[in-house]
Amino acid sequence: MSTFESLLSRGARIYRVPGRVNLIGEHTDYNDGFVMPAAIDLYTRVAIKPRGDRTLRIHSENYSESCEFDLDEPAPIARGHWSDYVCGVAVILEHAGYRLRGADLAISSDVPIGAGLSSSAAIEVAAGLAVLENSGIEIDRVELAKLCRQAENEFVGIRCGIMDQFISCCGRAGTALMLDCRSLEYRLLPIPGHVRLVICNTMVKHELAASEYNTRRVECEAAVRYFAERLPVVRALRDVTLDDLARLDGELSDALMRRCRHVISENARVAEAANAFEVGDLEVLGRLMAESHCSLRDDYQVSCEELDVMIELASQVEGVYGSRMTGGGFGGCTINLVNADRVAQFEESITRGYQQATGISPQIIVCSAAGGARRISRAQTKRLTLEE
């Protein structure tokens, strides 16, 4: 019997949190911009059973590892370990004034790790929701998303934006969500019934991904300081227009100019894509996704050969409405909007073409847009166990 099953047999509660795919709006969230994610029906699950002390005993089914964390540890630090995503959330919750009860936790996930599908945010949100409710504490989902993001920024050390945690908390089945990452206002965008979300995992993640992600943050912050000296209204790149960039870019390096151009144009693409979604104009949506990928490749410089191969292959398949890289870049996945009747042909064509071009067998995942984080009832837990 696995640790997960053992906890269930002892009456543990179970929480289920989705991964996510971002349809358009990449590297805009930490610039106070606009994004369009959808939660997907790949999940991280946390089973939790209370303890009588202040210890978290955490087991990962995926890594087949266990560890302990003392909630009274005076100066906890990250270990560069998968458990940081759980312990970091506990630390931030405690600092925010939520006194947590000890617990035994088991984590199991079918969100591919390191593929850009928000496996880290799913773990954070699942663990956060579980330890809070285990302690008799209710929390607003938006507040939970903020605290989980803080944990990843300050404890884990990845300077991500709010998108991943927000969609894991607030996703709705059958819809994408256009999110304003400054105000956290959003609008729901129903995904047409004949469109499937098909994720193509390149099965590569280049080593420079994490460091380059943080580098892009630093570059954007440098550009904000430059524009804020000249335009006092500027608080983030979201406040800079293409006219501002053309008028004031004289002292910007070429790299910073490219980063700004991507973020500014990407925000505009998200707004246009939302309108295209609402009127059902998939041709416009596909064009915007293609432009987004080109901008990420050429201006933000976060694509790679494997991602570009995937995009080129998808462009040759009938029934594909749009395709682009999704996630931080340097490997990971593409997101493809595909006619339901053409999905099998798409899978076959991409698998064959990608193997021929790279020698790597890709992972193709056909997804539905899912709801956000929630506790699963006892009946649902039993059914889930039988299905697995």
N, C-alpha and C positions, 0 to 999 in steps of 0.2 A: 504494500500500500504506500502511495506517495505521501509526502508531508501534506500536500494540499488535500488529498482525500482523507487523511487522518484528521485534519482539523475539521473538515466537513462532518465526519462521523461523530465528532465531539460537540456538534452544535454550533460551529463557527458561522459567522455572517460572511457573505460573499458580496464583493463589489465588482462591477464591470465597467471599464472605461475604454472608449474607442481610440484607435489611432486616427490619423487624419491625412488627407491629401489636399494640397493647395492648388486650386484650378488656375489662378492667376494672382499676381501680387507678391512677387518674391523679393525678399530683402527690403521690404517697405515697412514691415511692422515696427522694427526698432528705429525707424525714422518718422514715427507718428503718422504713418500713411494708411493706405487702404489695402485690404487683402480679401481673398475669396476662398476660404477653405470649406471642406466638407468632412464631417466625421465619417469614418468608414467601418464596415462590419468586420474588422479585425480588432481583437480586444486584449487588454491586459486585465487579469482578474486577481483580486486579492482576497484571500480567506483570512479572517481575523478572529481570534479568541482572546478575551481579556485575561490578564494576569493580576496577581495581588500586589505586585511591586511596580517599580518604575523602569523596568527593562523591556526593550523591544527585542525579541528574538525573531530574526528575519531569515526566511529560506527562499531561495530562487529555484524553481523547478527548471528553468532554462539553463542556468549555470551549474545546477546540482551543488550549490554551495549554501552554507548558513553562516550567520554572524550575529553578534549581539551588540546592542547599543544602549548605554545608560543615559536615560533622560536627564539625570542629574550631573552628567559630565560638565565640568565648569568651563572648559574651553575646547569644544569639539572642533575637529578639523577634517577636511575631506581627505580620503585615502586614495583617490584615483581608482575607485572600485565601483561596481554596479550599485552597491548599497548606499553610495553617496546620495542617490536620488531619493531614497527613502529617509535616510538620516537627516539630510539637508532640509527636507520638508518639516520633519519633527522639530528641528532646531529653530527654524523660522516661525513655526506655529507657537512654540514656547516663548520666543522673544516677543511675539505679538500679544502675549498674555493668555494664551490658551494652555491651561495645565492639562497635560495628557496622562492617561493611565497606561501602564505597561500592557503589552500584548504579545502573543505569538502570531506571526504573519507568515503566510505562504503566498508567493507570487508566481503566476503562470501567465505567459503571454504568447499570442500568435501574431503580434505585430513584429515584422522583421526588424531586427536590431541593426542600427547603423545604415538603414536604407533611406532615411529622410522621410519616414512616415510617422514621426513623432512618438517613437517608443518611449523616449525619456519623459515627455510630458504625460503620457498615459500612466506610467509608473508613479510619477509625482502626484497626479490627481487621485489615482486609485488609493495610494497610501495615505494621502492627506484626508480624503473623505472617510476612509476606514478608521484611522486613528482618532479622528474627531468624534465620529459617531460612537466609537468604542468608549469614548470618554464622556458620553452624554452631551456633546456639544453640537449644536446646529450652526450652520454657516451659509451665508449667501454664496451662490456658485461663482459670481463674478469676483467676490472677495477671495474665494479659494483659488481661483485662477491667478489673481495677483500675487498671492503668497507663494504659490508654486513657482511662478516665474521668478520671484525674488530668491527662492531657494536655488534655482538653477543659475541665476546670475551671481549670487553672493557666496554660496557654499560650493557648488559644483565648479563654477568659474566659466560657464558658457554664457556669453552676453546676448542671449536670445531676446526676441520681442515677446509680446503677449499672445500672439496668434495661436500657438499650439495648445497652451493651457486653456485658453478661452474656448476653443472649439471642442476640446475634450470635455469641458464642463457644460457647454451650452449648445452643442450640436442638436439638430432636429432631423429625424428620419425623412428621407426623400428630398432634402434641400441642401443647397449650398448656402453660405452665409456671407454677405458682404459686411465686413467689419471696419469701422473707423477706429484705428488703434490709439487715437488720442482720446476721444470721448467715450469709447467702447459702445457707442450706438451701433446697431446693426439692422439689416433687413434680410429677410429670408427669400431665397430664390429657388422655387421648385425646379427640380431637374426633370426634363421631359421624360415620359415613361418609356420612350423607345431608345433612350440614350443610356449606355452603360459606361461606368467609370472603370477603365482598364489600366492597371498599373503594370509597368514593365520595369523590373528590377535588373539593373545592369550586372549585379553581383560583384561590383567593385566599389571600394571606398578608398580613395587615395589618402595617404598619410597626412597631407597638408590640409585636409578639410577643416579640422577644428581650428588650427592656427590661422588659416586664411579667413575663416569666418570672423574671428575676433579682429583681424587686421582690417577687414571691411568696416567693422564698427568704428575703429579708430580713424579710418579715412573719412567716413561720413561725419564724425564729430569734428574733425579738422575743417571740413568744408563748411559746417554749420558756424563755427567760430569766424571763419572768413566772411561769410555773408552777414552774420549778425553785426559785425563791425560796420557794415555798409548799409544794412537794412535792419533797423531795430526791431521790426515785427517778427524777424526770423527766430524761431525757437528750435526748429528741426528742418530737415530738408523738405518735409511736407509743405513748408511755407515759402519755398523758392519756386519760381516759375521758369519756364524755358526762356522767356524774355529776360528775366533777371540773369540767367546763366549766360545768355548771349551778350548782355550789356556789361557784365561785371567779371567775366572769367579771365581777364587779362593776366592776373597774377596767380591763377590756379595752375598747378601742375597738370600735365596731360592725364595722369591717373585720376586725380580728384575730379577733373572735369568730366571724365567718363562715368565715374561713380554717380555724380550728381545727375547726369543726363539719364542714366538708367532709372534712378529712383523717381525723378520727376515724371518721366514718360510712362513709367510703370503705374504710378498712381492714376494717371489719366486713362490708361488702358483698363484698369479695374473698374472705374466708373463707367466707361463705355461698354465693358463686358457685362456689367449688371443690367444695363439697359437692353443689351442684346438678348440676355437670358429672359427678361420679362416679356419681350415681344416674340421670342422664339426664333431669333435670327441666328442660327447656328453657323452660317457662312461668315458673318461678322465675328462671331466668337472665335471661330477657327483662325481667322486672320490675326486677331489680337493675340491668341496663344502663340502663333508662329513669331510674331513681332517680339513678344516677351522673351521667347527663347533666344532669338538673335541678340537682343539687348543684354541678356544674362551672359551670353557667350562673348560678345564683342566689347561691351562697355563695362559690365561688372566683372567679367572674366572669371566666372565660377563654373563654367561647363568643363567638359573633358571629351576626349575622343569617343569614349564609349557612349556617353549621352548623345553626342551629335550623331553617331551611327544609328542609335535607336530612333531619333527624330526623323532622319532621312528615310529610314525603312518605313516608318509609319506614314510618311507623306505619299508613299507609293501604293498604299492599300485602300481599296474602295470601301467607303462607308465610315472612314475616319473623319470626324468633324473638326478635330483639333488635337494638337500634341505639343507638349513642352516638358522641359525638365521641371521637377518639383523638389522642394527642399533646399538645403544649403548649398549643394553642388559638389563638384569634384567626385562624381560617382553617385550612387543611389538610384533613384527612379525617374521615369517619365510618367506623366499622366496623359491619358488618351481618352477622348470622348468618342465612342464608337457606336454605330448603329447596332442594335441588339441582334439583328439578323446577320451581321457580318463578324460577330465576335470570334467564332470558330476559325474563319478564314484569317482574321487578324492574328490570332494566336499562332497559327501554323506558319504564316508568312514571316512574322517577327522572329519566332524561334529559329527557323531555318536561316534567315538572312543574318541574324546576329551571330549565330554559331559560325557561319561561313566567314564573316568579317573579323571576328575577334577570337574565335576558338573557345568561347565561353557559352555555357547554356544559361539563358536568362530565366528568371522566374516571372511568370505572367499571372496576375491576380485580378480577377473580375470582381468588382466590389459594388455594394449598394451604399448610399448615403444613410448613415445611422444616427440614432439618438445619442445624447451625451451621457455623462457619468451617472450611474444609479446603483442602488442596492438591488440584488436579485432575491426574489422571494424563495422560500424553501422549496416550493413546487418547481419553480424555474431552475433552481440549483440541481434538483434530482434529474430533471429532464436534460440539463446541460451535461451532467456526468454520464448519463446513458448515451448521449449523442457522441461523446468523446471517447 
